[in-house]
Amino acid sequence: MTNFLVVGGGVGGLVTARRLALAGRTVEVFEASDHLGGTVGRVTVGGLDLDSGAESFALRGGTVAALADELGLGGDIVSPNPEGAWLLPSNGRAVPLPKLSLLGVPGSPLAPDVRAILGLPGALRAWGEKFLPGTYGADAVSLGDIVQRRMGTSVLENLVAPIVRGVHSMDPHDLPLDRVAPGLRDALTRTGSLAEAVLELRSNTRAGSSVAGITGGIHRLVIELVNDLHRLGVVMHLGSHVESVEAGSIEVNGAVRTGHVIVAAPGLLGTPVTDGHLAVLTTLVLDAPELDRAPRGTGVLVAAGAVGVQARALTHATAKWSWLAERADGAHVVRLSYGSALDDHATVARTDAARILGVSLPSSAVLDFARVEWRRPPRQIHAADGISVVGETASGTGLAAVVGHAEITARDLLRDFVD
């Protein structure tokens, strides 16, 4: 029977290992650090156990929800506050995000909430795309390409880019269209308009159903994954530094192990992790009664060049998740994301939060502070024959992408290695 060697204990590696083990295969996981789960983890701030990475997942494809259900967490899946998020444009005050949009692409370009962000000239340019041939831009590879070609630079820079930077920590031109917006290309060809394509896709999706969370935090998914792997007899080696990988074997801590290799660790296949994008997450626990009314809904996405703000996005977590508001007992939790390391990060985050939320936040309002950083690795889809790749390097960002790709990879391996 084939042994499977999973190098990397992030979510992609753990999901692949679990699916193989459920089929009765022998699996070992090798993780260089002292913990499993990769960027999906827990941090304690102000006495609250919070997510140190992702705090929600896309319901697209149903893969994460199905995994959570298998792990006994199905009853703890919760929807966010439907109030929605806001946008802080490059100039001007924060405004609610357009209701009829998909990743910022407006379904009704002349709607008042779109004109408030783009101005009339930008809105008219976007509205005019309906006169273009339906095939124009349909060959776009990235989300940024199709938006710029059909709706113009204003929509790209003022609506789409802030959302993509805040949610995916990527430039829209680096985000594959079919992965992040499946069905949009086909809907464009069918309707002849990108705006109509957005409305069609939105009509097929219940309001508020695009993302979900887990009561207690997404990090619970990793805890239950690890518990299940122990139950299935998967051996997980922490502090195991894999020096080299090749088809059929790995060298770890000076010893050679044989089996089919599945790489779930960025940087092992020749592309340095340092080439990836730095992501910094700052969490503040605040004593700020002014935030009781959630003045900016569930959070704010920030356009590049917004005056006086360095953050890419802010999530008002206690406004977004009712379970967290109950546990915070009157305190407020906000999470700010950055694309670079900063001096005196706590002060910068507090100043940014005050500017974004439109409230006064003196230093005395900060009850606790935490900062986590990691690098989002560059994509590495291809590997040498005989080596499989899972995780963010292969699937792209987001739990839905990582889990879905891991499940498909495990299924293909079970088909190819019939013992």
C-alpha positions, 0 to 999 in steps of 0.5 A: 500500500502506498504511503503518503507523505504530506509536507506542511501542516496548513489547512490544505495539507490537513484536509488532504491527509484526512481524506486519504486517511478516511480511505484507509491509507497510511499518511504522515504529516511533517510540519516545520513549526510548532503548530498546525493550521498554518495561517488559520489559528488562534490569538488571545486578545483582551481575554478573548480567543480570536482568529489570528487569520481568516474569520470567515469562509466563502460558501461557494462550492459548499466545501468548507461547510461540508467539512465543518459538518463532517467535523461536528461543527455544522450546527455552529456555522453562523451568518454575519450581520447583514448590515454589510460593509462600507468603503472609504474612497481615496478622497471623501468620507466613507459610504456604504458599499453598493448593494447590487455588486459582486466583488465591487463590480456594480450590477446597477452602475447608475444607482445612487450608491454607485454614483456616490463612489464613482461620481457621475462620469465614472458611473456613466462610463460603467453603464455604457459597457452594455453597448459593447459586444458581449464577447468584448473582454470575455477572454480576460484571464483576471478579474482586473482585466475584465473590469477595466476593459468593460467598465473602466478604470474608475470602477477598477480602482475605486470599487473592485481594487479596495475589495480585492485588496481587503479580502484577498490581499491581491491586486485584481489583475493577479486574481484569476477570474474563473476562480474568484467569480465562477460563472461570471464569464459565461453570464457575460457572454449570455447577457451581453453585459457585465452589469447584467451578468452580475445581476444574474449571478446575484439573483441566483444567490440568497442575500447574505449567503456568500460568507459564513463563520463558526461560533467561537472562531474559524480556528476551531476548524483546525482543532477538530481537523487535528483531533480527527487526524489523531483518531484516524491514526495519522502521525503528525510530526511538528518541528520536522524540517524537510530539507529536500523533496523529490518524486517518491521521497523526502529528506527530513531532519537528515533521514530519508522517508519514502512514499508519494509526496504531497507538498503543502508548504510554500517555498519547498519547490523553488519559489521563495516565500519572501517573493510573496505579499506581506500580510499584517493583521492587527487586532484591537479590543476597545472600550468605545461606547461610540461603536455600539451603534456600528457607525460603519456597519460590519467594516470598511474597505479602504481605497488606495490613497485614502487620506490619513489611512494606512490600513487596507481594510477594517472589520468591526468584528463585534458588529459582524458576529453576534456570538463575539459581541456576546462574549466581548461583554460590551467591548469592541473588537476591530481587525485591521489589515496592512500590506507592510510592517510599520513602526509603532503599529499599535498607534497606527492601528488605533489612529487608522481605526478612529479615522475609518470609523469616524469616532474618537479613540484615545489611547485609553480606549485600547484594552489590548492589542495583537499583531500577526504577520505572514507572507502570502506565497506566490502561486506554484501550480506545477511541480515535478512529476510524481509530486502533488501540490496543495494549499494556497500556492496551488489553489489561491487564497481563501478557505473555500479555494484551499479546501476545495482544491485539497479535496479534489487532489485527495480524490485524484490520488485515491484514483491514481494509487489503487492498492 
